[in-house]
């Protein structure tokens, strides 16, 4: 049975500690591709906050309730990378991504979904921004200190 097309509405969740160390996870389908938690809505009526909470749990095993999920009220609209276009309905070429931050205590355990990610690391925020493959992810991480004030 074919998978339904992905909805081009997604979240980016920058998971970080109070000391501004950022969690990055390595994509299973693209080794060396480090990113924050991302994911598309499962349905049109799922809120961005619900999507963020679900994706954080699915990808890292972290319960959003264990930290403080903050809606940064930012959205990125970008062209979907060509290799991912077949996941979307024909003619869909752009995605709208809503940005959140999630502050968790240092030492928060991480349990990856091995189908999606192969490794994780905590990095100081500037190094994390330099390590991300996605420009919108790097830009969000660079804004992290503004959201901690």
N, CA, C and O atoms as CSV, one atom per row, in Angstrom:
chain,resi,resn,atom,element,x,y,z
A,1,UNK,N,N,0.846,-1.189,0.000
A,1,UNK,CA,C,0.000,0.000,0.000
A,1,UNK,C,C,0.888,1.248,0.000
A,1,UNK,O,O,1.749,1.381,0.870
A,2,UNK,N,N,0.701,2.149,-0.941
A,2,UNK,CA,C,1.550,3.338,-0.998
A,2,UNK,C,C,1.302,4.257,0.195
A,2,UNK,O,O,0.185,4.381,0.695
A,3,UNK,N,N,2.396,4.901,0.633
A,3,UNK,CA,C,2.308,5.866,1.720
A,3,UNK,C,C,1.574,7.111,1.227
A,3,UNK,O,O,1.729,7.502,0.070
A,4,UNK,N,N,0.772,7.739,2.097
A,4,UNK,CA,C,0.163,9.010,1.685
A,4,UNK,C,C,1.265,10.069,1.536
A,4,UNK,O,O,2.327,9.989,2.152
A,5,UNK,N,N,0.971,11.041,0.710
A,5,UNK,CA,C,1.946,12.114,0.513
A,5,UNK,C,C,2.137,12.905,1.798
A,5,UNK,O,O,1.216,13.060,2.601
A,6,UNK,N,N,3.367,13.405,1.970
A,6,UNK,CA,C,3.647,14.269,3.113
A,6,UNK,C,C,2.928,15.595,2.926
A,6,UNK,O,O,2.757,16.070,1.804
A,7,UNK,N,N,2.513,16.180,4.028
A,7,UNK,CA,C,1.893,17.505,4.031
A,7,UNK,C,C,3.023,18.527,4.087
A,7,UNK,O,O,3.900,18.407,4.943
A,8,UNK,N,N,3.037,19.526,3.210
A,8,UNK,CA,C,4.145,20.483,3.186
A,8,UNK,C,C,4.039,21.563,4.272
A,8,UNK,O,O,4.278,22.745,4.025
A,9,UNK,N,N,3.676,21.122,5.468
A,9,UNK,CA,C,3.618,21.964,6.662
A,9,UNK,C,C,4.368,21.207,7.743
A,9,UNK,O,O,3.971,20.103,8.117
A,10,UNK,N,N,5.442,21.785,8.246
A,10,UNK,CA,C,6.296,21.050,9.169
A,10,UNK,C,C,6.754,21.917,10.331
A,10,UNK,O,O,6.475,23.114,10.401
A,11,UNK,N,N,7.472,21.260,11.243
A,11,UNK,CA,C,8.052,21.955,12.388
A,11,UNK,C,C,9.556,21.746,12.403
A,11,UNK,O,O,10.077,20.761,11.879
A,12,UNK,N,N,10.225,22.686,13.009
A,12,UNK,CA,C,11.642,22.601,13.353
A,12,UNK,C,C,11.689,22.875,14.850
A,12,UNK,O,O,11.216,23.917,15.306
A,13,UNK,N,N,12.256,21.947,15.618
A,13,UNK,CA,C,12.344,22.121,17.064
A,13,UNK,C,C,13.814,22.132,17.465
A,13,UNK,O,O,14.506,21.122,17.340
A,14,UNK,N,N,14.287,23.283,17.948
A,14,UNK,CA,C,15.653,23.419,18.436
A,14,UNK,C,C,15.631,23.002,19.912
A,14,UNK,O,O,15.125,23.728,20.768
A,15,UNK,N,N,16.186,21.829,20.188
A,15,UNK,CA,C,16.262,21.328,21.562
A,15,UNK,C,C,17.586,21.794,22.141
A,15,UNK,O,O,18.642,21.599,21.541
A,16,UNK,N,N,17.518,22.412,23.316
A,16,UNK,CA,C,18.722,23.015,23.895
A,16,UNK,C,C,18.670,22.964,25.413
A,16,UNK,O,O,17.613,22.751,26.007
A,17,UNK,N,N,19.822,23.161,26.025
A,17,UNK,CA,C,19.921,23.250,27.479
A,17,UNK,C,C,19.938,24.727,27.885
A,17,UNK,O,O,20.089,25.599,27.029
A,18,UNK,N,N,19.785,25.015,29.180
A,18,UNK,CA,C,19.901,26.410,29.618
A,18,UNK,C,C,21.262,27.025,29.288
A,18,UNK,O,O,21.366,28.242,29.136
A,19,UNK,N,N,22.310,26.196,29.174
A,19,UNK,CA,C,23.652,26.692,28.833
A,19,UNK,C,C,23.836,26.870,27.323
A,19,UNK,O,O,24.934,27.189,26.867
A,20,UNK,N,N,22.765,26.666,26.546
A,20,UNK,CA,C,22.745,26.836,25.090
A,20,UNK,C,C,23.527,25.756,24.334
A,20,UNK,O,O,24.049,26.007,23.247
A,21,UNK,N,N,23.602,24.569,24.908
A,21,UNK,CA,C,24.069,23.425,24.137
A,21,UNK,C,C,22.868,22.912,23.362
A,21,UNK,O,O,21.768,22.819,23.907
A,22,UNK,N,N,23.071,22.578,22.097
A,22,UNK,CA,C,21.993,22.212,21.186
A,22,UNK,C,C,22.139,20.743,20.782
A,22,UNK,O,O,23.234,20.274,20.471
A,23,UNK,N,N,21.012,20.033,20.795
A,23,UNK,CA,C,20.982,18.646,20.353
A,23,UNK,C,C,20.861,18.593,18.838
A,23,UNK,O,O,19.950,19.180,18.255
A,24,UNK,N,N,21.795,17.879,18.205
A,24,UNK,CA,C,21.715,17.611,16.773
A,24,UNK,C,C,21.643,16.107,16.570
A,24,UNK,O,O,22.267,15.338,17.301
A,25,UNK,N,N,20.872,15.694,15.564
A,25,UNK,CA,C,20.714,14.280,15.248
A,25,UNK,C,C,21.092,14.053,13.785
A,25,UNK,O,O,20.854,14.903,12.927
A,26,UNK,N,N,21.681,12.897,13.521
A,26,UNK,CA,C,22.195,12.562,12.195
A,26,UNK,C,C,21.165,11.735,11.438
A,26,UNK,O,O,20.728,10.694,11.928
A,27,UNK,N,N,20.775,12.180,10.262
A,27,UNK,CA,C,19.751,11.507,9.457
A,27,UNK,C,C,20.238,10.134,8.994
A,27,UNK,O,O,21.365,10.001,8.517
A,28,UNK,N,N,19.393,9.120,9.134
A,28,UNK,CA,C,19.728,7.765,8.688
A,28,UNK,C,C,19.822,7.678,7.167
A,28,UNK,O,O,20.625,6.910,6.637
A,29,UNK,N,N,19.001,8.465,6.461
A,29,UNK,CA,C,18.983,8.378,5.001
A,29,UNK,C,C,20.031,9.261,4.334
A,29,UNK,O,O,20.106,9.326,3.107
A,30,UNK,N,N,20.843,9.943,5.148
A,30,UNK,CA,C,21.842,10.849,4.594
A,30,UNK,C,C,22.974,11.032,5.610
A,30,UNK,O,O,23.041,12.061,6.282
A,31,UNK,N,N,23.864,10.039,5.726
A,31,UNK,CA,C,24.933,10.109,6.729
A,31,UNK,C,C,25.711,11.417,6.655
A,31,UNK,O,O,26.011,11.922,5.573
A,32,UNK,N,N,26.027,11.946,7.811
A,32,UNK,CA,C,26.748,13.213,7.889
A,32,UNK,C,C,25.843,14.424,7.818
A,32,UNK,O,O,26.319,15.559,7.829
A,33,UNK,N,N,24.538,14.194,7.746
A,33,UNK,CA,C,23.568,15.287,7.684
A,33,UNK,C,C,22.987,15.488,9.075
A,33,UNK,O,O,22.123,14.733,9.520
A,34,UNK,N,N,23.475,16.519,9.750
A,34,UNK,CA,C,23.072,16.821,11.123
A,34,UNK,C,C,21.987,17.879,11.124
A,34,UNK,O,O,22.022,18.822,10.332
A,35,UNK,N,N,21.017,17.716,12.023
A,35,UNK,CA,C,19.889,18.647,12.074
A,35,UNK,C,C,19.242,18.610,13.456
A,35,UNK,O,O,19.536,17.750,14.287
A,36,UNK,N,N,18.359,19.569,13.665
A,36,UNK,CA,C,17.462,19.550,14.818
A,36,UNK,C,C,16.287,18.645,14.477
A,36,UNK,O,O,16.218,18.112,13.370
A,37,UNK,N,N,15.376,18.468,15.404
A,37,UNK,CA,C,14.173,17.685,15.142
A,37,UNK,C,C,13.320,18.420,14.119
A,37,UNK,O,O,13.080,19.621,14.240
A,38,UNK,N,N,12.866,17.685,13.114
A,38,UNK,CA,C,11.958,18.227,12.108
A,38,UNK,C,C,10.895,17.188,11.806
A,38,UNK,O,O,11.083,16.000,12.071
A,39,UNK,N,N,9.798,17.627,11.261
A,39,UNK,CA,C,8.780,16.679,10.851
A,39,UNK,C,C,7.534,17.370,10.360
A,39,UNK,O,O,7.222,18.495,10.751
A,40,UNK,N,N,6.833,16.675,9.499
A,40,UNK,CA,C,5.607,17.203,8.899
A,40,UNK,C,C,4.389,16.868,9.737
A,40,UNK,O,O,4.382,15.915,10.515
A,41,UNK,N,N,3.362,17.677,9.556
A,41,UNK,CA,C,2.074,17.370,10.175
A,41,UNK,C,C,1.587,16.021,9.668
A,41,UNK,O,O,1.804,15.672,8.507
A,42,UNK,N,N,0.930,15.264,10.539
A,42,UNK,CA,C,0.322,13.994,10.135
A,42,UNK,C,C,-1.031,14.203,9.474
A,42,UNK,O,O,-1.482,13.377,8.680
A,43,UNK,N,N,-1.678,15.326,9.814
A,43,UNK,CA,C,-2.966,15.663,9.218
A,43,UNK,C,C,-3.086,17.181,9.195
A,43,UNK,O,O,-2.402,17.887,9.936
A,44,UNK,N,N,-3.962,17.663,8.336
A,44,UNK,CA,C,-4.145,19.117,8.214
A,44,UNK,C,C,-4.619,19.747,9.519
A,44,UNK,O,O,-4.295,20.901,9.801
A,45,UNK,N,N,-5.387,18.997,10.322
A,45,UNK,CA,C,-5.938,19.586,11.544
A,45,UNK,C,C,-5.016,19.424,12.758
A,45,UNK,O,O,-5.336,19.928,13.834
A,46,UNK,N,N,-3.887,18.737,12.609
A,46,UNK,CA,C,-2.913,18.670,13.699
A,46,UNK,C,C,-2.268,20.051,13.829
A,46,UNK,O,O,-1.828,20.617,12.828
A,47,UNK,N,N,-2.203,20.603,15.045
A,47,UNK,CA,C,-1.582,21.915,15.224
A,47,UNK,C,C,-0.061,21.781,15.116
A,47,UNK,O,O,0.491,20.689,15.248
A,48,UNK,N,N,0.588,22.894,14.880
A,48,UNK,CA,C,2.055,22.867,14.849
A,48,UNK,C,C,2.600,22.422,16.206
A,48,UNK,O,O,3.574,21.671,16.263
A,49,UNK,N,N,1.984,22.875,17.295
A,49,UNK,CA,C,2.449,22.462,18.623
A,49,UNK,C,C,2.306,20.950,18.806
A,49,UNK,O,O,3.220,20.305,19.320
A,50,UNK,N,N,1.189,20.385,18.399
A,50,UNK,CA,C,1.005,18.931,18.492
A,50,UNK,C,C,2.050,18.205,17.647
A,50,UNK,O,O,2.596,17.184,18.064
A,51,UNK,N,N,2.320,18.733,16.471
A,51,UNK,CA,C,3.336,18.130,15.608
A,51,UNK,C,C,4.700,18.178,16.286
A,51,UNK,O,O,5.438,17.192,16.269
A,52,UNK,N,N,5.038,19.322,16.883
A,52,UNK,CA,C,6.334,19.462,17.551
A,52,UNK,C,C,6.472,18.458,18.696
A,52,UNK,O,O,7.497,17.787,18.810
A,53,UNK,N,N,5.463,18.353,19.528
A,53,UNK,CA,C,5.500,17.423,20.661
A,53,UNK,C,C,5.649,15.984,20.164
A,53,UNK,O,O,6.454,15.223,20.701
A,54,UNK,N,N,4.884,15.611,19.151
A,54,UNK,CA,C,4.944,14.253,18.594
A,54,UNK,C,C,6.311,13.962,17.980
A,54,UNK,O,O,6.900,12.914,18.243
A,55,UNK,N,N,6.812,14.883,17.169
A,55,UNK,CA,C,8.088,14.656,16.485
A,55,UNK,C,C,9.254,14.568,17.475
A,55,UNK,O,O,10.148,13.740,17.300
A,56,UNK,N,N,9.252,15.402,18.499
A,56,UNK,CA,C,10.314,15.334,19.508
A,56,UNK,C,C,10.310,13.954,20.163
A,56,UNK,O,O,11.367,13.344,20.328
A,57,UNK,N,N,9.138,13.462,20.533
A,57,UNK,CA,C,9.040,12.139,21.159
A,57,UNK,C,C,9.460,11.040,20.191
A,57,UNK,O,O,10.236,10.157,20.556
A,58,UNK,N,N,8.955,11.087,18.961
A,58,UNK,CA,C,9.272,10.051,17.976
A,58,UNK,C,C,10.758,9.994,17.644
A,58,UNK,O,O,11.318,8.907,17.503
A,59,UNK,N,N,11.399,11.148,17.519
A,59,UNK,CA,C,12.778,11.190,17.052
A,59,UNK,C,C,13.813,11.087,18.154
A,59,UNK,O,O,14.917,10.599,17.916
A,60,UNK,N,N,13.474,11.544,19.377
A,60,UNK,CA,C,14.487,11.592,20.444
A,60,UNK,C,C,14.072,10.887,21.724
A,60,UNK,O,O,14.909,10.659,22.597
A,61,UNK,N,N,12.799,10.539,21.854
A,61,UNK,CA,C,12.313,9.957,23.099
A,61,UNK,C,C,12.130,10.976,24.209
A,61,UNK,O,O,11.793,10.606,25.334
A,62,UNK,N,N,12.343,12.244,23.918
A,62,UNK,CA,C,12.193,13.305,24.921
A,62,UNK,C,C,10.734,13.742,24.948
A,62,UNK,O,O,10.131,14.018,23.911
A,63,UNK,N,N,10.184,13.797,26.151
A,63,UNK,CA,C,8.826,14.319,26.317
A,63,UNK,C,C,8.910,15.843,26.399
A,63,UNK,O,O,9.660,16.391,27.206
A,64,UNK,N,N,8.143,16.504,25.569
A,64,UNK,CA,C,8.166,17.970,25.574
A,64,UNK,C,C,7.818,18.509,26.950
A,64,UNK,O,O,8.234,19.613,27.302
A,65,UNK,N,N,7.063,17.751,27.735
A,65,UNK,CA,C,6.705,18.188,29.085
A,65,UNK,C,C,7.923,18.227,30.013
A,65,UNK,O,O,7.880,18.859,31.068
A,66,UNK,N,N,9.027,17.540,29.613
A,66,UNK,CA,C,10.205,17.536,30.470
A,66,UNK,C,C,10.997,18.836,30.357
A,66,UNK,O,O,11.926,19.063,31.133
A,67,UNK,N,N,10.646,19.671,29.418
A,67,UNK,CA,C,11.290,20.967,29.237
A,67,UNK,C,C,10.226,22.005,29.017
A,67,UNK,O,O,9.074,21.842,29.419
A,68,UNK,N,N,10.621,23.050,28.386
A,68,UNK,CA,C,9.669,24.115,28.088
A,68,UNK,C,C,9.634,24.294,26.574
A,68,UNK,O,O,10.581,24.811,25.980
A,69,UNK,N,N,8.534,23.863,25.953
A,69,UNK,CA,C,8.360,24.048,24.521
A,69,UNK,C,C,7.898,25.480,24.286
A,69,UNK,O,O,6.889,25.912,24.843
A,70,UNK,N,N,8.631,26.207,23.467
A,70,UNK,CA,C,8.334,27.610,23.200
A,70,UNK,C,C,8.102,27.817,21.713
A,70,UNK,O,O,8.940,27.458,20.886
A,71,UNK,N,N,6.963,28.396,21.386
A,71,UNK,CA,C,6.672,28.757,20.002
A,71,UNK,C,C,7.416,30.051,19.703
A,71,UNK,O,O,7.128,31.087,20.304
A,72,UNK,N,N,8.354,29.998,18.795
A,72,UNK,CA,C,9.141,31.183,18.460
A,72,UNK,C,C,8.403,32.106,17.499
A,72,UNK,O,O,8.914,33.170,17.151
A,73,UNK,N,N,7.222,31.716,17.070
A,73,UNK,CA,C,6.435,32.530,16.133
A,73,UNK,C,C,7.233,32.928,14.898
A,73,UNK,O,O,7.149,34.054,14.407
A,74,UNK,N,N,8.009,31.959,14.413
A,74,UNK,CA,C,8.780,32.137,13.181
A,74,UNK,C,C,8.381,31.054,12.202
A,74,UNK,O,O,8.092,29.921,12.588
A,75,UNK,N,N,8.370,31.412,10.939
A,75,UNK,CA,C,8.135,30.413,9.906
A,75,UNK,C,C,9.136,30.608,8.776
A,75,UNK,O,O,9.483,31.730,8.406
A,76,UNK,N,N,9.577,29.501,8.252
A,76,UNK,CA,C,10.451,29.493,7.088
A,76,UNK,C,C,9.676,28.860,5.940
A,76,UNK,O,O,8.977,27.864,6.129
A,77,UNK,N,N,9.799,29.431,4.771
A,77,UNK,CA,C,9.241,28.823,3.572
A,77,UNK,C,C,10.430,28.573,2.655
A,77,UNK,O,O,11.205,29.479,2.348
A,78,UNK,N,N,10.555,27.325,2.228
A,78,UNK,CA,C,11.716,26.981,1.425
A,78,UNK,C,C,11.362,25.951,0.356
A,78,UNK,O,O,10.350,25.256,0.444
A,79,UNK,N,N,12.225,25.873,-0.653
A,79,UNK,CA,C,12.090,24.855,-1.692
A,79,UNK,C,C,12.473,23.512,-1.091
A,79,UNK,O,O,13.484,23.400,-0.398
A,80,UNK,N,N,11.675,22.512,-1.354
A,80,UNK,CA,C,11.952,21.158,-0.882
A,80,UNK,C,C,13.129,20.623,-1.691
A,80,UNK,O,O,13.170,20.766,-2.913
A,81,UNK,N,N,14.088,20.003,-0.996
A,81,UNK,CA,C,15.237,19.434,-1.686
A,81,UNK,C,C,14.746,18.425,-2.731
A,81,UNK,O,O,13.859,17.621,-2.444
A,82,UNK,N,N,15.320,18.464,-3.946
A,82,UNK,CA,C,14.848,17.587,-5.024
A,82,UNK,C,C,14.751,16.110,-4.635
A,82,UNK,O,O,13.827,15.422,-5.071
A,83,UNK,N,N,15.683,15.616,-3.827
A,83,UNK,CA,C,15.651,14.186,-3.479
A,83,UNK,C,C,14.440,13.826,-2.626
A,83,UNK,O,O,14.076,12.654,-2.535
A,84,UNK,N,N,13.805,14.834,-1.991
A,84,UNK,CA,C,12.637,14.574,-1.144
A,84,UNK,C,C,11.313,14.861,-1.851
A,84,UNK,O,O,10.254,14.558,-1.301
A,85,UNK,N,N,11.345,15.430,-3.041
A,85,UNK,CA,C,10.106,15.783,-3.758
A,85,UNK,C,C,9.159,14.600,-3.973
A,85,UNK,O,O,7.945,14.795,-3.900
A,86,UNK,N,N,9.651,13.383,-4.233
A,86,UNK,CA,C,8.711,12.270,-4.438
A,86,UNK,C,C,7.847,11.949,-3.214
A,86,UNK,O,O,6.841,11.251,-3.338
A,87,UNK,N,N,8.219,12.438,-2.061
A,87,UNK,CA,C,7.421,12.206,-0.850
A,87,UNK,C,C,6.165,13.085,-0.812
A,87,UNK,O,O,5.255,12.851,-0.017
A,88,UNK,N,N,6.132,14.088,-1.673
A,88,UNK,CA,C,5.028,15.062,-1.690
A,88,UNK,C,C,4.170,14.855,-2.928
A,88,UNK,O,O,4.601,14.237,-3.902
A,89,UNK,N,N,2.956,15.376,-2.879
A,89,UNK,CA,C,2.048,15.278,-4.023
A,89,UNK,C,C,2.677,15.951,-5.251
A,89,UNK,O,O,3.469,16.882,-5.111
A,90,UNK,N,N,2.327,15.484,-6.439
A,90,UNK,CA,C,2.843,16.122,-7.650
A,90,UNK,C,C,2.558,17.629,-7.639
A,90,UNK,O,O,1.462,18.071,-7.294
A,91,UNK,N,N,3.562,18.389,-8.020
A,91,UNK,CA,C,3.418,19.839,-8.080
A,91,UNK,C,C,3.796,20.565,-6.794
A,91,UNK,O,O,3.971,21.784,-6.811
A,92,UNK,N,N,3.925,19.855,-5.688
A,92,UNK,CA,C,4.329,20.486,-4.425
A,92,UNK,C,C,5.843,20.632,-4.434
A,92,UNK,O,O,6.569,19.645,-4.557
A,93,UNK,N,N,6.315,21.868,-4.304
A,93,UNK,CA,C,7.755,22.121,-4.353
A,93,UNK,C,C,8.260,22.939,-3.174
A,93,UNK,O,O,9.468,23.090,-2.992
A,94,UNK,N,N,7.324,23.476,-2.359
A,94,UNK,CA,C,7.732,24.332,-1.240
A,94,UNK,C,C,7.097,23.828,0.051
A,94,UNK,O,O,6.014,23.243,0.047
A,95,UNK,N,N,7.799,24.071,1.151
A,95,UNK,CA,C,7.345,23.659,2.473
A,95,UNK,C,C,7.315,24.880,3.396
A,95,UNK,O,O,8.150,25.778,3.287
A,96,UNK,N,N,6.343,24.894,4.299
A,96,UNK,CA,C,6.269,25.936,5.338
A,96,UNK,C,C,6.605,25.272,6.660
A,96,UNK,O,O,5.953,24.310,7.066
A,97,UNK,N,N,7.630,25.793,7.330
A,97,UNK,CA,C,8.174,25.206,8.555
A,97,UNK,C,C,7.999,26.181,9.716
A,97,UNK,O,O,8.423,27.334,9.631
A,98,UNK,N,N,7.377,25.719,10.801
A,98,UNK,CA,C,7.137,26.525,11.993
A,98,UNK,C,C,8.202,26.171,13.030
A,98,UNK,O,O,8.487,24.992,13.243
A,99,UNK,N,N,8.797,27.187,13.683
A,99,UNK,CA,C,9.952,26.979,14.552
A,99,UNK,C,C,9.572,27.052,16.036
A,99,UNK,O,O,8.853,27.949,16.477
A,100,UNK,N,N,10.087,26.069,16.787
A,100,UNK,CA,C,9.925,25.998,18.245
A,100,UNK,C,C,11.287,25.808,18.891
A,100,UNK,O,O,12.243,25.379,18.246
A,101,UNK,N,N,11.356,26.133,20.166
A,101,UNK,CA,C,12.510,25.802,20.987
A,101,UNK,C,C,12.039,24.918,22.127
A,101,UNK,O,O,10.906,25.043,22.590
A,102,UNK,N,N,12.905,24.029,22.578
A,102,UNK,CA,C,12.592,23.175,23.710
A,102,UNK,C,C,13.799,23.149,24.628
A,102,UNK,O,O,14.841,22.588,24.290
A,103,UNK,N,N,13.647,23.763,25.796
A,103,UNK,CA,C,14.717,23.807,26.777
A,103,UNK,C,C,14.591,22.590,27.699
A,103,UNK,O,O,13.544,22.364,28.306
A,104,UNK,N,N,15.669,21.817,27.792
A,104,UNK,CA,C,15.690,20.623,28.632
A,104,UNK,C,C,16.916,20.685,29.542
A,104,UNK,O,O,17.887,21.372,29.224
A,105,UNK,N,N,16.878,19.981,30.658
A,105,UNK,CA,C,18.051,19.963,31.543
A,105,UNK,C,C,19.253,19.302,30.866
A,105,UNK,O,O,19.092,18.392,30.053
A,106,UNK,N,N,20.443,19.762,31.204
A,106,UNK,CA,C,21.661,19.099,30.728
A,106,UNK,C,C,21.598,17.642,31.161
A,106,UNK,O,O,21.134,17.335,32.260
A,107,UNK,N,N,22.057,16.757,30.311
A,107,UNK,CA,C,22.051,15.339,30.628
A,107,UNK,C,C,20.747,14.626,30.308
A,107,UNK,O,O,20.601,13.441,30.610
A,108,UNK,N,N,19.795,15.334,29.698
A,108,UNK,CA,C,18.535,14.694,29.315
A,108,UNK,C,C,18.846,13.515,28.392
A,108,UNK,O,O,19.540,13.680,27.389
A,109,UNK,N,N,18.331,12.313,28.729
A,109,UNK,CA,C,18.610,11.154,27.871
A,109,UNK,C,C,17.952,11.283,26.492
A,109,UNK,O,O,16.867,11.845,26.349
A,110,UNK,N,N,18.637,10.749,25.501
A,110,UNK,CA,C,18.159,10.765,24.120
A,110,UNK,C,C,18.053,9.325,23.637
A,110,UNK,O,O,19.004,8.552,23.757
A,111,UNK,N,N,16.890,8.967,23.087
A,111,UNK,CA,C,16.677,7.642,22.506
A,111,UNK,C,C,16.200,7.846,21.071
A,111,UNK,O,O,15.060,8.239,20.827
A,112,UNK,N,N,17.089,7.574,20.141
A,112,UNK,CA,C,16.776,7.820,18.731
A,112,UNK,C,C,15.879,6.745,18.145
A,112,UNK,O,O,15.895,5.591,18.574
A,113,UNK,N,N,15.091,7.154,17.147
A,113,UNK,CA,C,14.360,6.219,16.306
A,113,UNK,C,C,15.352,5.792,15.217
A,113,UNK,O,O,15.684,6.598,14.347
A,114,UNK,N,N,15.835,4.536,15.247
A,114,UNK,CA,C,16.899,4.133,14.326
A,114,UNK,C,C,16.505,4.158,12.847
A,114,UNK,O,O,17.379,4.169,11.980
A,115,UNK,N,N,15.212,4.168,12.547
A,115,UNK,CA,C,14.801,4.291,11.142
A,115,UNK,C,C,15.036,5.695,10.624
A,115,UNK,O,O,15.157,5.900,9.417
A,116,UNK,N,N,15.104,6.676,11.536
A,116,UNK,CA,C,15.237,8.072,11.118
A,116,UNK,C,C,16.619,8.663,11.377
A,116,UNK,O,O,17.106,9.477,10.592
A,117,UNK,N,N,17.256,8.250,12.488
A,117,UNK,CA,C,18.525,8.871,12.881
A,117,UNK,C,C,19.495,7.841,13.444
A,117,UNK,O,O,19.091,6.855,14.060
A,118,UNK,N,N,20.786,8.089,13.219
A,118,UNK,CA,C,21.801,7.112,13.608
A,118,UNK,C,C,22.691,7.570,14.757
A,118,UNK,O,O,23.346,6.742,15.389
A,119,UNK,N,N,22.728,8.856,15.037
A,119,UNK,CA,C,23.608,9.374,16.085
A,119,UNK,C,C,23.075,10.712,16.581
A,119,UNK,O,O,22.280,11.372,15.912
A,120,UNK,N,N,23.528,11.093,17.762
A,120,UNK,CA,C,23.153,12.383,18.326
A,120,UNK,C,C,24.363,12.988,19.018
A,120,UNK,O,O,25.298,12.288,19.408
A,121,UNK,N,N,24.318,14.310,19.160
A,121,UNK,CA,C,25.383,15.015,19.880
A,121,UNK,C,C,24.857,16.344,20.397
A,121,UNK,O,O,23.999,16.978,19.784
A,122,UNK,N,N,25.396,16.749,21.543
A,122,UNK,CA,C,25.128,18.074,22.101
A,122,UNK,C,C,26.320,18.952,21.737
A,122,UNK,O,O,27.467,18.580,21.986
A,123,UNK,N,N,26.055,20.105,21.152
A,123,UNK,CA,C,27.109,21.031,20.760
A,123,UNK,C,C,26.781,22.433,21.256
A,123,UNK,O,O,25.607,22.790,21.361
A,124,UNK,N,N,27.805,23.239,21.565
A,124,UNK,CA,C,27.549,24.652,21.851
A,124,UNK,C,C,26.828,25.277,20.656
A,124,UNK,O,O,27.077,24.896,19.513
A,125,UNK,N,N,25.942,26.227,20.915
A,125,UNK,CA,C,25.030,26.719,19.887
A,125,UNK,C,C,25.708,27.187,18.607
A,125,UNK,O,O,25.210,26.892,17.521
A,126,UNK,N,N,26.816,27.898,18.692
A,126,UNK,CA,C,27.463,28.373,17.456
A,126,UNK,C,C,28.017,27.201,16.642
A,126,UNK,O,O,27.892,27.176,15.417
A,127,UNK,N,N,28.624,26.238,17.324
A,127,UNK,CA,C,29.146,25.053,16.622
A,127,UNK,C,C,27.995,24.236,16.034
A,127,UNK,O,O,28.112,23.690,14.937
A,128,UNK,N,N,26.889,24.155,16.764
A,128,UNK,CA,C,25.714,23.437,16.243
A,128,UNK,C,C,25.213,24.102,14.961
A,128,UNK,O,O,24.880,23.415,13.995
A,129,UNK,N,N,25.158,25.419,14.950
A,129,UNK,CA,C,24.705,26.135,13.747
A,129,UNK,C,C,25.643,25.847,12.571
A,129,UNK,O,O,25.184,25.666,11.443
A,130,UNK,N,N,26.942,25.806,12.827
A,130,UNK,CA,C,27.914,25.527,11.768
A,130,UNK,C,C,27.824,24.089,11.265
A,130,UNK,O,O,28.221,23.802,10.135
A,131,UNK,N,N,27.305,23.184,12.095
A,131,UNK,CA,C,27.257,21.757,11.765
A,131,UNK,C,C,26.005,21.378,10.976
A,131,UNK,O,O,26.008,20.380,10.256
A,132,UNK,N,N,24.942,22.160,11.105
A,132,UNK,CA,C,23.676,21.845,10.421
A,132,UNK,C,C,23.817,21.923,8.912
A,132,UNK,O,O,24.517,22.786,8.383
A,133,UNK,N,N,23.140,21.005,8.220
A,133,UNK,CA,C,23.143,21.053,6.754
A,133,UNK,C,C,22.120,22.058,6.237
A,133,UNK,O,O,22.283,22.584,5.136
A,134,UNK,N,N,21.076,22.334,7.004
A,134,UNK,CA,C,19.983,23.186,6.550
A,134,UNK,C,C,20.217,24.646,6.956
A,134,UNK,O,O,20.428,24.938,8.133
A,135,UNK,N,N,20.179,25.557,5.982
A,135,UNK,CA,C,20.348,26.972,6.313
A,135,UNK,C,C,19.281,27.492,7.283
A,135,UNK,O,O,19.596,28.299,8.158
A,136,UNK,N,N,18.024,27.046,7.145
A,136,UNK,CA,C,16.981,27.539,8.057
A,136,UNK,C,C,17.207,27.001,9.469
A,136,UNK,O,O,16.902,27.688,10.444
A,137,UNK,N,N,17.729,25.800,9.590
A,137,UNK,CA,C,18.039,25.232,10.905
A,137,UNK,C,C,19.183,26.005,11.548
A,137,UNK,O,O,19.112,26.359,12.724
A,138,UNK,N,N,20.234,26.268,10.780
A,138,UNK,CA,C,21.372,27.031,11.301
A,138,UNK,C,C,20.934,28.424,11.743
A,138,UNK,O,O,21.344,28.901,12.801
A,139,UNK,N,N,20.117,29.062,10.946
A,139,UNK,CA,C,19.630,30.409,11.282
A,139,UNK,C,C,18.822,30.390,12.578
A,139,UNK,O,O,18.971,31.283,13.413
A,140,UNK,N,N,17.973,29.385,12.751
A,140,UNK,CA,C,17.181,29.279,13.984
A,140,UNK,C,C,18.096,29.109,15.193
A,140,UNK,O,O,17.881,29.742,16.227
A,141,UNK,N,N,19.101,28.271,15.071
A,141,UNK,CA,C,20.027,28.055,16.192
A,141,UNK,C,C,20.763,29.346,16.528
A,141,UNK,O,O,20.983,29.644,17.702
A,142,UNK,N,N,21.141,30.105,15.524
A,142,UNK,CA,C,21.831,31.378,15.784
A,142,UNK,C,C,20.941,32.384,16.506
A,142,UNK,O,O,21.447,33.306,17.145
A,143,UNK,N,N,19.635,32.220,16.416
A,143,UNK,CA,C,18.695,33.116,17.118
A,143,UNK,C,C,18.428,32.655,18.559
A,143,UNK,O,O,17.783,33.371,19.326
A,144,UNK,N,N,18.911,31.487,18.924
A,144,UNK,CA,C,18.611,30.923,20.240
A,144,UNK,C,C,18.870,31.896,21.392
A,144,UNK,O,O,18.004,32.013,22.259
A,145,UNK,N,N,19.996,32.597,21.458
A,145,UNK,CA,C,20.204,33.505,22.604
A,145,UNK,C,C,19.104,34.570,22.739
A,145,UNK,O,O,18.783,34.977,23.855
A,146,UNK,N,N,18.528,35.022,21.630
A,146,UNK,CA,C,17.450,36.020,21.692
A,146,UNK,C,C,16.219,35.457,22.394
A,146,UNK,O,O,15.501,36.188,23.076
A,147,UNK,N,N,15.978,34.170,22.231
A,147,UNK,CA,C,14.792,33.556,22.831
A,147,UNK,C,C,15.013,33.116,24.269
A,147,UNK,O,O,14.080,32.671,24.937
A,148,UNK,N,N,16.237,33.236,24.744
A,148,UNK,CA,C,16.544,32.849,26.128
A,148,UNK,C,C,16.499,34.042,27.075
A,148,UNK,O,O,16.655,33.871,28.284
A,149,UNK,N,N,16.291,35.235,26.555
A,149,UNK,CA,C,16.290,36.436,27.405
A,149,UNK,C,C,14.955,36.636,28.080
A,149,UNK,O,O,14.780,37.597,28.830
